[in-house]
Amino acid sequence: MTEQDFVLKSYKPSVEKGSVKWSSPSNIALVKYWGKKKNQIPENPSISFTLNDCKTVTELSFTLKNEDKISFDIYFEGERSESFRPKIETFFERIAPYVPFIKSYHFKIETTNTFPHSSGIASSASGMSALAMCIMSLEKQLIPEMTDAYFNRKASFLARLGSGSACRSIEGDLVVWGTHKNVEKSSDLYGVKLEQELHDVFKDYQDTILLVDEGEKQVSSTVGHNLMHGHPFAAQRFKQAHSNLDELLNILKTGELDKFIAIVESEALTLHAMMMTSAPYYILMKPNTLKIINTIWEFRAKTGSKVCFTLDAGANVHVLYPKSEKAKVYEFIKTQLVAYCQNGAYICDAVGLGAKQLH
């Protein structure tokens, strides 16, 4: 599909008022995307586990109005939020060519997270995808004959324009974003659910998120992505991502966990290597991030566990492990890793199936 396929060409703003409510989860990339072109197009494909419990719940109330301009109020955790306004305004301006009806309505956006906003968990993926689903629910009321497949694809397309990784939160359990020769229907414009055979071990994989640093990152992801332009290792990195995704596709069928661990951990460290070799260079890992990584390696060597780690663009550590090891790894986390978390904070999650409509 092309961008033109998502342009709403004719409609009547026949719905005067109403409200819709969606929950949408965060996700954690196994093969990372780092570096993007114009209009939120990724430089390389990525694949992620959709999470289950770390999610944003958004209610969108809408009222038809006479003037033709973007108009909204936003509330976060019950309080009016001006700090979110610029990002939402930019999002609405970007998507307006595809959903022109948004200028015909005044919106009240009420949003909450199931995880603490200051916890260091990226909420842009869950937040933007939840809002995109609400907007598509309004479009569905205007265009009732819309198919579910088109609904999800356009929601992913819109979410991408708010936050690149948000396009991977619409469906689950595994989603690919970015064109890849061995993923059918893959696209740079939206995420697609991985439809291939999946080994049972990955269907209920666990993710415990260790909150190493709850503060704001010194370098935002937007700035970090831009530093990939002209990066001395960028071309090789993009090639590596294609290769790693190719290999991971086979591992997801066979369930070879040692190979899974090798790719996932290498991808996490490569992501941070790109940051450390940017110009200007920077480090988002903290000393406790490294202590957690080394403790996981020691535990794995000693016990033969299949626990591993991945990182997003920050200091926090996602501890990934099969459900069959849940009791053992949870005990390990409590006794050896929680000491490295800020205020002893961590979140237990698992693979989920994507966004859900609540009303």
Phi, psi and omega in degrees: 000151179250172178302325182297333179293343182257002178279123176279110190271328179213138180195161172241127177289071189275347180265118186280319178199166180164188177207151176225157183217130180226150165248142178218138187271168167280178176214162178233122183286138173267313166257123191275149168254128179211110187114129180217157177267188179300149176062038173061037177265127185285147175285336179214157178287156178221163176220141184222153164280129170282133180273171186251316190257330178281096186216165175250136175251122183233130172249128180247113175259141185222143180225128179295139180226173184273323184281152185254079178202162180290130184212123180201157168239143180234136179236131177241125182052039175085353182248140176301133185237113176274337183293332179277345188303312183301320181292318179293321179298315178299318179300311180299320179296322180292322186270347184306322178298337183262335179227068187300340181295343182297338179281348181271353186235150165263132184249142166247117182254119178242118188226143177220155175250148175277356177236154182300133184299326183270015188281352183088002173274129181296120181259358182293323181295311181289320183294312182289325179290322178297318179293320178298320179295321178296316180296321178291330176294324175292317177299323179297326177292328179280329181234077188299335183282359180302137179278158178297323181297315179294319179306308183294320182294317180290325176299318178295319177300314180293316181302322180302326181286346174266318179203124185310308184291345179298334181292346179267004184259355185289318182238186179195173013268335175234136184229135177253132174235128181112140183293128177220136189298335183254012175244110183300135178066013178294151187209152172284345188271340184197164176273150176234137176297134178289116187263356183288168176301137182236128178298143184305327185299333183269352185285339179226036181300147183257148177221110173256123186261117181268119186270091184284322183216117183268004181277172178286142180296144179292330180234122183288160178297324179301313178296317180300316177300316182295332180287353175282345175291120181078006178296135185297336182250010187299310185300317180293322179297315181297321177295318179299319181298317176301314182294315180295322178295319178303313181292321181294326178303320178288319179298323180295337174278319189270337181075024179282097191288329178297320178290322176302312180301314183300316181289314185296316180289322177298318179299317180298315182288326177296319177306311182286333174296324177297321178293318184287347179244014174284170174232105004285153179274156180202162181232125177259341174292151176249164177309322181288336173299313181293323179297320178296314180302312181295324178293322176297315179299318179295316180297318181295317180295324184281324190251344185077011178299154176260022177291146175211179181233157162219166182230149166262197182277068181185193186270343186288153183243127172266118179264114184254138181196154178293150180299330180298341180256012189304312183296315182294314183289323179298320177296319177299315180298313183294322186271333187238337187253329184300331179300337182267359181270145177293124182058025179063026188269134174207161181231130178265129181217179180204173180295137181234186188245012172105196186289151179225137177277131182260331167193000000 
